[in-house]
Amino acid sequence: MNLGAPEIILIMIVLFFFFGAHKIPELMKELGTGLRDIQDISKRT
């Protein structure tokens, strides 16, 4: 799945409207933690 710059910008705008500017860093941190956990689990198998 390849996301280009326009798609990423659109996603960020939608996130901004839904959650507001103060919630976005917290959401990105949780997303990063989740992705790291998935990578760790996939390396163990």
C-alpha positions in Angstrom: 0.0 0.0 0.0 1.7 3.2 -1.2 0.4 6.5 0.1 1.5 9.6 -1.7 1.7 13.1 -0.3 -1.8 14.1 -1.3 -3.3 11.1 0.5 -1.3 11.7 3.7 -2.3 15.4 3.7 -6.0 14.5 3.3 -5.7 12.0 6.2 -4.1 14.6 8.4 -6.8 17.1 7.6 -9.5 14.6 8.4 -7.8 13.7 11.7 -7.5 17.4 12.6 -11.2 18.0 12.1 -12.3 14.9 14.0 -9.9 15.1 17.0 -8.5 18.6 17.1 -4.9 19.7 17.2 -4.2 18.7 20.9 -5.2 15.0 20.4 -3.2 14.2 17.2 0.2 13.8 18.9 -1.3 11.3 21.4 -3.0 9.4 18.6 0.3 9.2 16.6 2.1 7.9 19.7 -0.5 5.2 20.2 -0.3 4.3 16.5 3.5 4.0 16.6 3.3 1.8 19.8 0.8 -0.5 18.1 2.8 -0.8 15.0 5.9 -1.6 17.0 4.0 -4.3 18.9 2.9 -5.9 15.6 6.5 -5.9 14.3 7.7 -7.5 17.5 5.1 -10.2 17.4 5.8 -10.9 13.7 9.5 -11.3 14.4 8.9 -13.9 17.1 6.9 -16.2 14.8 
